[in-house]
Amino acid sequence: MRASQTLFNAAVRSCCYDNVLNKKGGFAIPIELTPLFVAMGVAVSSAVFFSYRKFAYDGTLRLSRNPKQSALTEDFNKMQQEEKEQKQQE
C-alpha cells in the first residue's frame, strides 16, 4: 500500500522540522531561513553603524538649532531689513 501525497508530505515535514523545534515549547524555524537571517542582521547592523557615523561625525549636518550656523536666519534678517528700508523710502 502506498501512502497518499498528503500523508507523505506530512511525514517528511515532521521528520525535517523536529531538529529546529525549540525544546522549551517554541516554534519551528526552517533551517533554510538561516542565510536570510544572517544577511538581514548584517544589513541592519551596517545601516545602524553608518547612520550613527554620519549623524555623530558629520560637521556639515545640522541636527540642532544653532543660530550661529543658520544661513536661513541671516536671509530672514536681510529680508526684514530690506522691507524696513522700503517702508522708510515710501
C-alpha positions in Angstrom: 0.0 0.0 0.0 1.3 3.4 -1.0 0.9 6.5 1.2 -1.1 9.4 -0.3 0.8 12.5 -1.3 -0.7 14.5 1.6 0.3 11.9 4.2 3.8 11.5 2.7 4.4 15.3 2.8 3.2 15.4 6.4 5.7 12.7 7.3 8.5 14.5 5.6 7.7 17.7 7.3 7.5 16.2 10.8 10.9 14.4 10.2 12.7 17.5 9.0 11.3 20.1 11.4 11.9 18.1 14.6 15.5 19.4 14.8 14.5 23.0 14.5 11.9 23.0 17.3 12.8 24.8 20.4 12.8 22.2 23.2 11.2 24.7 25.6 8.0 24.8 23.6 8.9 27.4 21.0 8.0 27.4 17.3 9.7 25.9 14.3 12.1 28.0 12.2 13.1 26.3 8.9 16.9 25.9 8.6 16.6 27.3 5.0 15.9 30.8 6.5 19.3 30.9 8.4 21.1 32.7 5.5 18.3 35.2 5.3 18.5 36.0 9.0 22.3 36.4 8.7 22.0 38.7 5.7 19.3 40.8 7.3 21.4 41.0 10.5 24.4 42.3 8.5 22.3 44.8 6.6 20.6 46.2 9.7 23.8 46.4 11.7 25.7 48.2 8.9 22.8 50.6 8.4 22.8 51.5 12.1 26.6 51.8 12.1 26.8 54.1 9.1 23.8 56.2 10.1 25.3 56.7 13.5 28.7 57.6 12.0 27.0 60.1 9.7 25.0 61.8 12.4 27.8 61.8 15.0 30.8 63.0 13.0 29.5 65.0 10.0 30.2 68.6 10.7 28.0 69.9 7.8 24.9 68.1 9.0 22.9 70.4 11.3 20.7 68.4 13.8 20.2 71.0 16.5 19.1 74.6 16.4 22.2 76.7 16.4 21.5 80.3 15.4 25.2 80.9 14.7 25.2 78.3 11.9 21.9 79.1 10.4 22.0 80.7 7.0 18.2 80.9 7.0 18.3 83.3 9.9 20.7 85.5 8.0 18.5 85.5 4.9 15.4 86.3 7.1 17.2 89.2 8.7 18.2 90.6 5.4 14.6 90.4 4.1 13.4 92.2 7.2 16.0 95.0 6.7 15.0 95.4 3.1 11.4 95.6 4.0 12.1 98.3 6.6 14.2 100.3 4.1 11.4 100.1 1.5 8.8 101.3 4.1 11.1 104.2 5.0 11.6 105.2 1.4 7.8 105.4 0.9 
